[in-house]
Amino acid sequence: MAGQAAKGAALIFIVFVLSRAIHPMVIDLSKVDGKVLYSKNAPAMLSQMGSMLFVNSVAFYEDGFKGVKECWQVKGFATFGLIGFWYAFGDLLEMLSMGAMGGGVYQVLLQSKLLITAVMMKHIKGTNQSELQWYVLLAVTLAVSAFVIVDSGGDSGGALPMMGVAFVLAKVAVSCYAAVLSDTQLKGFASMSTSAKLSQMSLARVVCSILLMVGTEKSDKPWLHNFDMYTWIVVLSFVTKSLLTLYLLKMLDSIQKNIGEALACIVIFLGNIALGSSVFDLCAFLLAVLVVVLVRIYGMAGKAKVEAPKGPTPVLDL
């Protein structure tokens, strides 16, 4: 039984890593000459419609029409609407980021979430990090910065995607804030089923995505312009990533989540080489591995406990 449980946990972890790695790679494949030509709000909006349909189906399976009715109750819509806005804004920032850089660089830059989350948790919840953790977070930030510089060409004349970097950091900050907001605001909805909460969250994200599209995209083209097979795969990837995040994250602890996100960088790096979209760069590869190692050390640092010495501390007379 223990062996089967270990195999199951390993399979869940692998699926999580692949879901995080394949998503940016699919967005890269949907680009034309390195640009995202379709509406940057459309894939996330369609994916949330798909997620809403899925969780309503789950609610019907679990509790019939009563479960579906609970998914559409008005209770708490203001709260879900606020959280949904921030998540929808994060989806838009993700597409803007991917429009300015490759999936590998994007995934590496996402590791800055550790530092941003730590700063937010300190100021919002008063949760502090150990001194060792702060040093590791600084090292992660430096390693991520070095990877971006190397990937962009460094001294060879490549330009840093500064706008893309700004979008990623904004995306991370928005996602971290939305997660903290969800943690603090949704405690009053313990009586609601998981399907009902997810349905209302998805509905709020759809509405907010429409509002963001109206406010940020001024175009005479049809809503689903430049949609092709790869774009629909992007929509499917959004749906899969969203649902896997909702259901798999409950089975992984925080350390496994962070390591999985970091390992996705290596998978994307090797996947792009296998697809022929990039060549092997030893320096970039080693920096990506360094980021993964530092993320693991960060998780270990949080568990470290210093035992009080027994008896008087010996003093050496040198």
N, C-alpha and C positions, 0 to 999 in steps of 0.2 A: 504493500500500500504506500509506503514512504517513497519507494522508487517511482511509482506511478504519479504521485503528487509532485515529485521533483521534475519529472518529465513534463507534466502539465504546466508547471510554473515556467519551465524553460521555453515551452512552446508559446505561452502567452507573451513572454518577454521578447521572443524573436518576432512575433507578429507585431508587437508594439514598435520595435525598432524599424521593421520594414515599412510599417504605415507612415512613420515619421520620415523615412528616407525617400519612399516612392513619390510622395506628394509633391515636393519641390522638383523632382526630376520630371514628373508629368507636366508641370507648369512650364518647365524649360522646353519640353518637346512641343508645346502648343504655341510657342513663339514663332514669329515670322521675321527672319533676319534679326533675331535678338530682341524683338519688340512684341509686346502684348497688344494686339489690334482690337480684340473684343472688349466689351464693357467689363471693367474691373470689378463692378459690383454684382454682375449677373451670375457668375458661378457660385458664389457664396449664398446669394439669395435663393437660387434654385436648389442648392444643397439643403438649405434649411427647410424648404418646402418638402423635400424628400424625407428629411429627418422627422418633420412634424407628422407626415403620413405614416412613417414607420412606428413612432411611439404611440400614435392613436390606434394603430393596428394591434400593438402590444397591449394597450389598455382594453381594447375590445376582447382580446383573447383571454385576458386575466379576469375581467369583471363585466364583460358585455357592454351594453349601451350605457350603463351606469358609469363605467370607467371612462367611456368616450365623453360623456356629459361633463364629468369632472375636469377633463382636459380643456373644456371651453367655458369654464366658469369665470366670472369677472374678478373674483377675489384675487387681490395681489397684483393686478395687471400693471399698476403704476410702478411697483417694485421690479417686476420682471421687465417692464419697458425700459427702465433706467439701466439695468444690467445688460439687457439685450442691445441697447444703443452702444455701449462700450465694446461689447463683443463684435457687433457689426462694424464698428469703426476699426477695430483691430483686423477684421477680415479685409477691409479696404486697404489698410496700411500694408498688409501682407502682400496683396496683389501689386500695389505700387512699388514695394521693395523688390519683388520678383521681376518687375518690369525693368528695373535698373541694374540687376546683378544676377549671377547664376545661383542655382539652388544650393550648391556646396558652400559658397560664401554666406548665403542667407542662413543656412542651418548652423554654421559655426558662430555667426554673430548672435544667434538666438541664445547661445550659452551665457550671454551677458545678463540673462534673466536672473541668474543666481545673485549677482551683485545688486541689481535693481530691486529684486524681491526682498533681499536682506535690508536694504535701506528703507523700503516702504514698511516692512514689518516692524522696524525699530521705531519709526515715527508714528505709525498708525496704531499698532498693538503693543508697543513697548518691548517687543521681543528682540533681544540683542544676540549677536554672534560672539563666539570666543575670539581671542586675539589671533589664534592660529587660523581660524576660519576667515578672518578679514585678510590675512596675508595670502591665503590660498585664493580668495576672490580677486585680490589684486593680481596675482600670478595668472589666473584665468583670463582676466581682462587684457593683460599684456600679451599673452599667447594668442588670443583672438585678434588683437590689433596686428600682431606680426603676420598672422595667416592672411589677413585681408590685404596687407601691404605686399606680401609675396605673391598672392594670387593676382593682384592687379598689375604686376610687372615690376614693382619696386623701382630700382634705379634704372631699369631698362626703358623707361619712358612711359609706362602704362599709367593711366590716370585713375586715381582713387574714386570709386563711386560714392562721393560724399553725400549726394542726395539720397541714394539707396541706403547708405549707412544710417542717415538720419531717420528714414522711414522705418528701418528695422528697430532702431532703439525706441522710436515712438510706439511701434507695434508691441514691443516687449513691455514697455511701461503701461500701455493701455490694458494689455492682457493681464498683467500682474495686478493692476488696480481692480479690474473686473473680477478676478479670482478672489481678492481680499473682500470686495464688496459683496460677492455671492456668499462668502463664508459668514459675514456679519449680518446680512440682511435676510437670508433665507431660513434662519433658525426659527422664525415665527410661522413657518409653513410645514412643520413636521407632520401635520395631519394629512397633508396632500400626498398622493401617491407619486412615485418617481416619474411615472409616465406623464402625469398631469403637469408636474413642474417642468419637465423637459419640453412638453408640447407648448406650454405658455412661453418658455424661453425661446423656442424656435420661432413661434409666431411673432414675438417681439423683435427678433433679429430680422425677420422678413420685412416687417413694417419699417424698421429703422434703415434697412438696406435700400428700400425704395426711396425713403426720404433723402438718404445720402446720395443716391444716384441722381435724383432730381436737383439736388443742391450742388453737386460736384461735376457732373458730366453734362456738358452742353454740346449736343450733337444732333444733327438732322437725320442721322442713320437710324434704322430700326433698332429696337431694344436688343435683339439677338443677332446683331450684325457680326460678320466674320466668325460665326459659329461653324465649326467643322467637327470631324470625328474626335480630334485631339481635345477640343474644347469641352465636348461632352464627357470625355474621359476625366478632364479636370473637375467637372461637376461631380462625377462619380467618386473621384478621389476625395473631394471635400466631404461628401456624405459619409464615405467609409471612415475617413479620419475623425470626423465628428462623433460618429456612433462608437467607434472603437475607443475613443478618448473617454466617452461617457461610461462605457461598460468595463473596459480593461483597466482603467486607472484605479478602480476600486480594488483590483486584485494585486496591484503593485505598490510597494512602499515608496516613499519619497526618494530614497537612494537609487532604487531600480529605475524610477522615472527619469531621474537626472542622467544616469549612466546610459539609459536607452536613447535619450535625446542626443547625447554626445556621440554615442556609437553610430547614430544615423549619419553623422558627418563623414565617417570612414566609408560607410556603405555608399553614400552619394559620390564620394571621391573615386572609389573603385568602379562604381556603376557608370560614371561619365567616361572613364577610360575604356570600359568594355563596350560602350556605345559609340566610341570613336569621337566624342564631342570634346575631349581634352586629352592631353598627354601626361604621362607620369612625371611628377615633379617631386623629387625626394624631399626637398626642404619643406614644401607645403604639406606633404604626407606626414613628416615627422612632427610638424606643428599641430596638425589635426590629432595625431596620437597623443601629443602632450596635453592638449585640451581635455581629451577623454581621461587621461591619467589624473589630471588636476581635479576634474569633477569627482572622480572616485575618492581622491584624498580629502576633498571637501566633505563628502559624506562620512568618511571615517573620522574626520576631525570633530564632527558633531557628537560622536558617540564616545569619544575619549574622555576618560575620567582619571583625575590625578588622585591617587591614594595618599592619605596622610601618612607621613613617616612614623614608624613605631619607635618610641623612645627618643632620647636626645639626638640631635643632628651632630654627627662626628665633625670635629674641626681638625684639619690637617695643619701641622706646623711645618711649613716648607722653608 
